[in-house]
Protein backbone atom coordinates (compact mmCIF):
# COMPACT_ATOMS: atom_id res chain seq x y z
CA UNK A 1 0.00 0.00 0.00
CA UNK A 2 1.25 3.44 -0.87
CA UNK A 3 1.88 5.74 2.06
CA UNK A 4 2.17 9.48 2.44
CA UNK A 5 5.12 10.92 4.36
CA UNK A 6 4.41 14.07 6.36
CA UNK A 7 7.37 16.18 7.43
CA UNK A 8 7.30 18.83 10.13
CA UNK A 9 10.26 21.04 10.96
CA UNK A 10 10.97 21.52 14.65
CA UNK A 11 13.43 24.45 14.52
CA UNK A 12 13.85 24.81 18.27
CA UNK A 13 15.00 21.21 18.53
CA UNK A 14 16.93 21.28 15.21
CA UNK A 15 14.91 18.24 14.11
CA UNK A 16 12.55 17.12 11.37
CA UNK A 17 9.74 14.77 12.36
CA UNK A 18 8.49 12.33 9.72
CA UNK A 19 5.21 10.41 9.99
CA UNK A 20 3.60 7.87 7.65
CA UNK A 21 -0.12 7.66 6.91
CA UNK A 22 -2.41 6.19 4.23
CA UNK A 23 -3.44 8.74 1.58
CA UNK A 24 -7.06 8.33 2.66
CA UNK A 25 -6.40 9.49 6.21
CA UNK A 26 -6.15 13.20 6.96
CA UNK A 27 -3.04 14.46 8.69
CA UNK A 28 -4.57 15.12 12.12
CA UNK A 29 -2.74 12.83 14.52
CA UNK A 30 0.79 14.14 14.04
CA UNK A 31 0.32 17.62 15.49
CA UNK A 32 -1.52 16.28 18.50
CA UNK A 33 1.11 13.61 19.11
CA UNK A 34 3.88 16.15 18.96
CA UNK A 35 2.00 18.67 21.07
CA UNK A 36 1.28 16.09 23.73
CA UNK A 37 4.97 15.29 24.03
CA UNK A 38 6.10 18.88 23.83
CA UNK A 39 3.61 20.23 26.32
CA UNK A 40 4.28 17.38 28.74
CA UNK A 41 8.00 18.14 28.64
CA UNK A 42 7.31 21.82 29.21
CA UNK A 43 5.03 21.17 32.15
CA UNK A 44 7.48 18.77 33.79
CA UNK A 45 10.56 20.92 33.21
CA UNK A 46 9.16 24.34 34.07
CA UNK A 47 7.13 24.53 37.25
CA UNK A 48 4.75 27.43 37.22
CA UNK A 49 4.57 27.62 33.42
CA UNK A 50 1.21 26.81 31.84
CA UNK A 51 0.83 25.31 28.37
CA UNK A 52 -1.98 25.73 25.84
CA UNK A 53 -3.14 24.94 22.29
CA UNK A 54 -5.49 27.05 20.16
CA UNK A 55 -7.25 25.41 17.20
CA UNK A 56 -7.69 28.14 14.60
CA UNK A 57 -10.67 26.67 12.74
CA UNK A 58 -12.86 26.03 15.77
CA UNK A 59 -11.47 28.56 18.22
CA UNK A 60 -11.13 25.76 20.75
CA UNK A 61 -8.55 26.47 23.41
CA UNK A 62 -6.96 23.69 25.47
CA UNK A 63 -5.42 24.89 28.73
CA UNK A 64 -3.25 22.94 31.14
CA UNK A 65 -4.17 23.04 34.82
CA UNK A 66 -1.36 25.52 35.41
CA UNK A 67 -2.91 27.97 32.95
CA UNK A 68 -6.20 27.68 34.82
CA UNK A 69 -4.32 28.35 38.06
CA UNK A 70 -2.66 31.44 36.58
CA UNK A 71 -5.95 32.76 35.22
CA UNK A 72 -7.84 31.83 38.40
CA UNK A 73 -10.38 29.72 36.53
CA UNK A 74 -11.89 26.33 37.38
CA UNK A 75 -11.10 23.63 34.77
CA UNK A 76 -14.36 21.89 35.65
CA UNK A 77 -16.59 24.87 34.84
CA UNK A 78 -14.58 27.27 32.65
CA UNK A 79 -14.97 26.61 28.92
CA UNK A 80 -11.74 27.82 27.36
CA UNK A 81 -12.22 29.39 23.94
CA UNK A 82 -10.44 32.22 22.14
CA UNK A 83 -13.36 34.51 23.02
CA UNK A 84 -13.28 33.51 26.69
CA UNK A 85 -9.54 34.09 26.73
CA UNK A 86 -9.90 37.65 25.46
CA UNK A 87 -12.55 38.31 28.09
CA UNK A 88 -9.87 37.53 30.69
CA UNK A 89 -7.40 39.98 29.14
CA UNK A 90 -7.39 43.43 30.76
CA UNK A 91 -9.73 45.75 28.79
CA UNK A 92 -6.92 48.27 28.29
CA UNK A 93 -4.72 45.56 26.70
CA UNK A 94 -7.23 43.71 24.50
CA UNK A 95 -6.95 45.79 21.34
CA UNK A 96 -3.14 45.78 21.51
CA UNK A 97 -2.96 42.02 22.11
CA UNK A 98 -5.34 41.34 19.22
CA UNK A 99 -3.32 43.59 16.91
CA UNK A 100 0.00 42.02 17.96
CA UNK A 101 -1.36 38.51 17.47
CA UNK A 102 -2.61 39.30 13.96
CA UNK A 103 0.60 41.05 12.93
CA UNK A 104 3.01 38.45 14.32
CA UNK A 105 1.01 35.43 13.15
CA UNK A 106 1.37 36.74 9.60
CA UNK A 107 5.14 36.30 9.94
CA UNK A 108 4.75 32.58 10.80
CA UNK A 109 7.52 32.85 13.41
CA UNK A 110 7.51 32.22 17.18
CA UNK A 111 6.75 35.36 19.17
CA UNK A 112 6.14 36.69 22.69
CA UNK A 113 3.39 38.95 24.00
CA UNK A 114 3.14 40.63 27.40
CA UNK A 115 -0.24 41.67 28.79
CA UNK A 116 -2.38 41.82 31.88
CA UNK A 117 -5.38 39.73 32.88
CA UNK A 118 -8.12 40.25 35.43
CA UNK A 119 -8.93 37.14 37.44
CA UNK A 120 -12.51 36.34 38.47
CA UNK A 121 -11.67 37.63 41.97
CA UNK A 122 -10.54 40.98 40.51
CA UNK A 123 -6.80 40.36 40.94
CA UNK A 124 -4.68 41.79 38.10
CA UNK A 125 -1.74 39.70 36.92
CA UNK A 126 1.09 40.44 34.46
CA UNK A 127 1.72 37.60 32.00
CA UNK A 128 4.30 36.67 29.40
CA UNK A 129 2.88 34.48 26.62
CA UNK A 130 5.11 32.58 24.19
CA UNK A 131 3.51 31.54 20.92
CA UNK A 132 4.45 28.96 18.32
CA UNK A 133 2.70 28.43 15.01
CA UNK A 134 1.94 25.12 13.28
CA UNK A 135 1.02 25.29 9.58
CA UNK A 136 -0.56 22.71 7.32
CA UNK A 137 1.24 21.66 4.11
CA UNK A 138 -0.69 24.31 2.15
CA UNK A 139 0.71 27.04 4.42
CA UNK A 140 -2.46 27.80 6.36
CA UNK A 141 -2.20 28.02 10.15
CA UNK A 142 -3.73 24.96 11.79
CA UNK A 143 -3.10 25.87 15.41
CA UNK A 144 -1.04 27.89 17.85
CA UNK A 145 0.62 26.40 20.89
CA UNK A 146 2.78 27.78 23.60
CA UNK A 147 3.27 28.69 27.23
CA UNK A 148 2.20 31.42 29.62
CA UNK A 149 4.19 32.64 32.62
CA UNK A 150 2.95 34.74 35.54
CA UNK A 151 5.36 37.70 35.64
CA UNK A 152 3.53 39.65 38.36
CA UNK A 153 6.15 39.27 41.08
CA UNK A 154 8.93 40.00 38.59
CA UNK A 155 7.13 43.16 37.45
CA UNK A 156 6.57 44.26 41.06
CA UNK A 157 10.25 43.72 41.87
CA UNK A 158 11.22 45.60 38.71
CA UNK A 159 9.06 48.56 39.74
CA UNK A 160 10.53 48.52 43.25
CA UNK A 161 14.06 48.56 41.82
CA UNK A 162 13.15 51.45 39.54
CA UNK A 163 11.81 53.42 42.51
CA UNK A 164 14.93 52.60 44.53
CA UNK A 165 17.14 53.73 41.65
CA UNK A 166 15.14 56.94 41.34
CA UNK A 167 15.60 57.60 45.06
CA UNK A 168 19.37 57.01 44.84
CA UNK A 169 19.68 59.19 41.73
CA UNK A 170 18.04 62.11 43.54
CA UNK A 171 19.65 61.54 46.92
CA UNK A 172 21.79 64.33 48.38
CA UNK A 173 24.08 61.69 49.88
CA UNK A 174 26.91 60.09 47.91
CA UNK A 175 26.21 56.51 46.86
CA UNK A 176 28.54 54.21 44.94
CA UNK A 177 29.01 50.53 44.19
CA UNK A 178 32.41 48.94 43.48
CA UNK A 179 33.33 45.36 42.65
CA UNK A 180 35.93 43.18 44.36
CA UNK A 181 38.65 44.58 42.13
CA UNK A 182 37.91 48.09 43.36
CA UNK A 183 36.34 49.19 40.07
CA UNK A 184 33.31 51.42 40.03
CA UNK A 185 30.09 49.79 38.95
CA UNK A 186 27.86 52.74 39.78
CA UNK A 187 28.16 56.28 41.11
CA UNK A 188 25.24 58.59 41.79
CA UNK A 189 25.10 62.29 40.86
CA UNK A 190 25.72 63.39 44.46
CA UNK A 191 29.09 61.60 44.56
CA UNK A 192 30.06 63.14 41.21
CA UNK A 193 29.31 66.60 42.56
CA UNK A 194 31.34 65.97 45.73
CA UNK A 195 34.28 64.61 43.71
CA UNK A 196 34.03 67.38 41.13
CA UNK A 197 34.02 64.88 38.26
CA UNK A 198 31.46 63.74 35.74
CA UNK A 199 30.10 60.19 35.75
CA UNK A 200 32.33 58.97 32.90
CA UNK A 201 35.49 60.21 34.66
CA UNK A 202 34.43 58.66 37.96
CA UNK A 203 33.70 55.27 36.41
CA UNK A 204 37.02 55.30 34.55
CA UNK A 205 39.07 56.07 37.68
CA UNK A 206 39.63 53.60 40.55
CA UNK A 207 37.98 54.46 43.88
CA UNK A 208 41.38 55.29 45.35
CA UNK A 209 39.94 57.36 48.16
CA UNK A 210 38.76 54.11 49.75
CA UNK A 211 42.32 52.83 50.06
CA UNK A 212 44.12 53.59 53.36
CA UNK A 213 47.19 55.03 51.60
CA UNK A 214 45.17 57.48 49.56
CA UNK A 215 42.26 58.47 51.77
CA UNK A 216 42.74 62.16 50.97
CA UNK A 217 42.37 61.77 47.20
CA UNK A 218 39.04 63.54 47.11
CA UNK A 219 39.92 66.28 49.55
CA UNK A 220 42.02 68.11 47.00
ABEGO torsion letter per residue (X at the ends): XBBBBBBBBBAAAGBBBBBBBBAABBBAAAAAAAAAAAAAAAAAABBGBBBBBBBAAAGBBBBBAAAAAAAGBBAAABBBBAAAAAAABBAAAAAAAAAAAAAAAAAGBBBBBBBBBBBAAGBBBBBBBBBBBBBBAAGBBABBBEBBBBAAAAAAAAAAAAAAAAAAAABABBBBBBBAAGBBABBBAAAAAAAGBBAAAAAABBBAAABAAAAAAAAX
